[in-house]
Amino acid sequence: MHKPSHLRWIYVSAILIALSIVIFVQPASKAQGSSAASVQSPPAQVHSLKVTLLSTMLVGSTTGMGEWGFSALIEADGHRILLDTGAHPDTVLQNAHDLNIDLSDVKEVVLTHNHWDHVSGLMTLRKEMMKKNPSALSVAYVARGIFYSRPAPQGEDNQMIAVKKEYEATGGRFIEREEAAEIFPGAWLTGPVPRKYPEHNWSSTGKVQTPAGLVEDNIPEDQSLVLNTPEGLVVVTGCGHAGIINILTFARQEFPNEPVEAVIGGLHLFPATDEQLDWTADKMKEFKVANLIGAHCTGIEAVYRIRERLALPRDSAVVGSVGASFVLGEGIHPGPLAK
């Protein structure tokens, strides 16, 4: 039985309308989806932050012991991570005990570079803490170059080569990167930092065996931790061998126009001339650095000169001491001696 002609016409018209919807509407929907995907969400931020020094030269109160080394505990939005582990095997362990800080639930550690005064406590802490929690300090973030050979007349000068085997034998795992990466929301590891400015913030005259050959050891693996907060960036360094201005310049590429709320750690400026310190301070001013805890190898005179040059109040630029802390929204708690 044949359909009436007017029904056939309606039927054909309906098919044509349906096809036009598929042809014209579908590409538009795809375009809208593509546009939505291209809109980037803002970088994650840390809203609660405390950084506590567990190893540095100065003891700011009757608690703890000082050494030529560095370590800091970072507590950010429920995450706890240790940056460096001090110069002597037991210093950080003892200082944490004296400060009533439990490190057994800290799973991750950042090692800023290979030098003994930043890595010597790793195995002591790992072995002691894993008695209570097998996953304590079981993940170590390092940058490419930390395991490069450092040949010296007396033999291998990079203890991290031996530490790697010992650490992995306990079930520990190194995560080695050659570029920047976010390790948890709002926390960014620089990885190796481009050396835009010739800050030359290292003392060693040694050599390092790289894929390009045996070259001057400028500590290529030096890395820092950058925390993005509503107040601005908080930058935690071990020695700052890459140069604090190079570090801040690199961080600004990731977080454009963000002021620097705090710089905490070693900046290796103790041997710097007055001219170098003035240049560094003037550059720090461009980044709007609001707080400074100059610990470890920064140098006492360097902290005072930078504070003066930046016109910071006394409580915003201090020499770091064991137990000193920076708390977001509160500022620096320096300890009695460092006030």
C-alpha positions in Angstrom: 0.0 0.0 0.0 1.5 3.3 -1.1 1.6 6.4 1.2 -0.3 9.5 0.0 2.0 12.0 -1.7 1.6 14.6 1.0 2.7 12.1 3.7 5.7 11.1 1.6 6.6 14.8 1.4 6.3 15.2 5.2 8.4 12.1 5.7 11.2 13.3 3.4 11.1 16.8 5.0 11.5 15.3 8.5 14.6 13.3 7.3 16.2 16.5 5.8 15.6 18.5 9.0 17.2 15.7 11.1 20.2 15.6 8.8 20.6 19.4 9.0 20.6 19.2 12.8 23.3 16.6 12.7 25.4 18.5 10.2 25.2 22.0 11.7 24.6 21.5 15.4 27.2 18.7 16.1 30.2 20.7 14.9 29.1 23.6 17.0 28.9 21.4 20.1 32.4 20.1 19.4 33.6 23.6 19.0 32.1 24.6 22.4 33.6 21.6 24.1 37.0 22.4 22.6 36.7 26.0 23.8 35.8 24.9 27.3 38.8 22.5 27.4 41.1 25.3 26.3 40.2 27.4 29.3 42.8 26.6 31.9 41.9 26.4 35.6 44.0 28.6 37.9 47.0 26.9 39.7 46.2 25.1 42.9 47.0 26.9 46.1 48.1 25.9 49.6 45.9 27.6 52.3 47.5 26.3 55.4 51.3 26.2 55.7 54.0 25.8 58.4 57.7 25.4 57.7 59.9 24.4 60.7 63.7 24.3 60.6 65.2 21.0 61.9 68.8 21.5 61.0 70.8 24.7 60.6 73.9 26.3 62.2 72.2 28.4 65.0 70.2 27.1 67.9 67.7 29.8 68.7 66.6 28.5 72.2 67.6 25.9 74.7 66.1 23.2 72.5 68.0 21.4 69.8 71.5 21.4 68.4 73.1 23.3 65.6 75.3 22.0 62.8 76.6 23.0 59.3 73.6 21.5 57.6 70.0 22.0 56.7 66.6 20.3 57.0 63.1 21.6 57.2 59.6 20.1 57.7 56.9 21.4 55.5 53.3 21.0 56.6 50.8 22.2 53.9 47.1 21.5 53.8 47.6 18.2 55.6 50.6 17.1 53.6 53.9 16.7 55.5 57.2 16.5 53.6 60.8 16.8 54.7 63.2 18.9 52.7 66.9 17.7 53.3 68.1 15.6 56.2 71.0 17.4 57.8 74.8 16.9 58.0 75.2 14.3 60.8 73.3 11.1 60.9 71.4 11.8 64.1 70.9 15.6 64.2 67.5 15.8 62.6 66.3 12.7 64.5 67.4 14.3 67.8 66.1 17.8 67.0 62.7 16.5 66.0 62.5 14.5 69.2 63.5 17.6 71.3 60.8 19.7 69.4 58.2 17.0 69.9 57.8 16.5 66.2 56.8 13.1 65.0 58.3 12.3 61.6 57.0 8.7 61.4 54.0 9.7 59.2 56.1 11.7 56.8 56.2 9.6 53.7 58.1 11.9 51.3 61.5 13.7 51.4 63.0 16.2 49.0 66.8 16.1 48.6 67.9 19.4 47.1 71.3 18.2 46.0 74.0 15.7 46.7 76.1 17.4 49.4 76.7 15.6 52.6 75.3 18.4 54.8 71.9 17.8 53.3 71.7 14.0 52.9 73.6 12.5 55.8 70.5 11.9 58.0 68.4 10.1 55.3 69.3 6.6 56.3 69.1 7.1 60.0 65.7 8.7 59.7 64.4 6.1 57.3 65.5 3.1 59.4 64.3 4.7 62.7 60.9 5.9 61.4 60.1 2.7 59.5 60.1 0.8 62.8 56.8 2.6 63.5 55.6 3.1 59.9 57.2 1.1 57.0 56.3 3.8 54.5 57.9 6.6 56.5 60.4 8.6 54.3 60.0 5.9 51.6 59.8 8.3 48.6 62.6 10.7 47.8 62.3 13.4 45.2 65.6 14.2 43.5 66.7 16.1 40.3 68.8 14.8 37.5 72.4 15.0 38.3 72.3 14.0 42.0 73.8 10.6 41.2 76.5 11.8 38.8 80.0 10.7 39.7 82.1 13.4 41.4 85.7 12.0 41.0 88.3 13.2 43.4 91.9 12.3 44.3 90.7 10.3 47.3 88.0 8.5 45.2 84.3 9.0 44.6 83.1 12.3 46.3 79.4 11.8 45.8 78.0 9.8 48.7 74.6 9.7 47.1 75.8 6.9 44.8 76.2 4.6 47.9 73.2 6.0 49.7 71.0 5.1 46.7 71.8 1.4 47.0 71.3 1.4 50.8 68.0 3.4 50.6 66.5 1.2 47.9 67.5 -1.9 49.9 65.1 -0.7 52.6 62.3 -0.4 50.1 62.8 3.3 49.5 62.2 4.7 46.1 63.8 7.7 44.3 61.8 9.8 41.9 64.3 11.5 39.7 63.2 14.3 37.4 64.9 16.6 35.0 62.1 19.3 34.9 59.7 21.0 37.2 56.7 19.2 38.6 53.8 19.6 41.0 54.1 17.0 43.8 50.8 17.8 45.5 48.3 20.6 44.9 50.0 23.9 45.3 53.5 22.5 45.8 55.9 22.7 42.9 59.5 21.3 42.7 61.7 23.3 40.4 64.0 20.5 39.3 67.2 21.8 37.8 67.0 25.6 37.5 68.2 27.4 34.4 71.1 29.7 35.3 70.0 32.9 33.6 72.2 35.1 35.9 75.9 34.2 36.7 75.3 34.1 40.5 77.9 31.3 40.9 76.5 30.3 44.3 78.8 27.4 45.0 82.2 27.0 46.6 83.3 23.7 45.2 86.2 23.5 42.7 85.4 19.9 41.9 84.3 18.1 38.7 81.2 16.2 37.8 80.9 13.5 35.2 77.9 14.4 33.0 76.7 12.9 29.7 78.6 15.8 28.1 81.8 14.8 29.8 83.8 15.9 32.9 83.0 19.5 33.7 83.0 22.0 36.6 80.6 20.9 39.3 78.1 23.7 39.5 75.7 21.3 41.3 73.4 21.0 38.3 70.7 19.1 40.3 70.1 21.9 42.8 66.3 22.2 43.2 63.9 24.1 45.5 60.4 23.7 46.7 57.8 26.4 45.7 54.5 26.6 47.5 51.7 28.7 45.9 49.6 30.4 48.5 47.0 33.2 48.5 49.6 35.5 50.0 52.2 34.7 47.4 54.9 32.2 46.8 56.8 30.6 49.6 60.2 29.3 48.4 62.2 26.7 50.4 65.8 26.2 49.4 68.6 23.9 50.6 71.6 25.9 49.6 70.3 27.8 46.6 73.3 26.8 44.6 71.4 27.7 41.4 71.2 31.2 42.7 68.2 32.6 44.6 67.5 35.1 41.8 67.6 32.3 39.2 65.3 30.3 41.4 62.8 33.2 41.7 63.0 34.0 38.0 62.2 30.4 37.1 59.3 30.2 39.6 57.8 33.4 38.2 57.6 31.7 34.8 55.3 29.1 36.4 53.4 31.7 38.5 53.5 35.0 36.7 53.1 38.2 38.7 52.9 36.4 42.1 54.7 38.2 44.9 57.1 36.2 47.1 55.7 35.9 50.5 58.8 34.2 52.0 62.2 32.8 51.2 63.3 30.1 53.6 66.6 28.2 53.8 70.2 28.4 52.7 71.2 30.9 50.0 74.9 30.3 50.0 75.7 34.0 50.3 78.2 33.8 53.2 81.2 34.4 51.0 79.5 37.0 48.8 80.9 40.5 48.5 79.0 43.6 49.4 78.4 44.3 45.7 77.0 40.8 45.2 74.7 41.1 48.2 73.4 44.5 47.1 72.7 43.1 43.6 70.9 40.1 45.1 68.8 42.3 47.5 67.9 44.7 44.7 66.7 41.8 42.6 64.8 40.3 45.5 63.0 43.6 45.9 61.7 43.2 42.3 60.0 40.0 43.4 58.5 41.7 46.4 60.0 39.4 48.9 58.2 40.0 52.2 59.8 37.5 54.6 63.3 36.0 54.8 64.6 33.2 57.0 68.2 33.1 56.0 69.4 29.7 57.3 72.4 27.4 56.9 74.9 28.9 54.4 73.1 32.2 53.8 75.5 34.0 56.3 74.6 36.2 59.2 76.0 39.4 57.7 74.2 38.6 54.4 70.8 38.4 56.2 71.3 41.8 57.9 72.5 43.5 54.7 69.6 42.1 52.6 67.1 43.1 55.4 68.5 46.6 55.3 68.5 46.8 51.5 64.9 45.5 51.3 63.8 47.8 54.1 62.2 44.9 55.9 61.2 45.1 59.6 63.3 43.2 62.1 60.7 40.5 62.5 60.4 39.8 58.8 64.1 39.0 58.0 65.9 36.8 60.5 68.8 34.4 60.8 67.4 30.9 60.8 67.7 28.7 63.9 66.7 25.2 64.9 63.0 25.2 65.8 62.3 28.5 64.0 59.2 28.5 61.8 57.2 30.4 59.3 53.4 30.1 59.5 51.2 31.5 56.7 49.2 34.4 58.0 51.3 34.8 61.1 54.8 35.3 59.7 58.1 34.2 61.3 58.5 32.6 64.7 62.3 33.0 65.1 63.1 31.7 68.6 64.4 33.9 71.4 68.1 34.3 70.3 67.2 35.1 66.7 64.6 37.8 67.4 
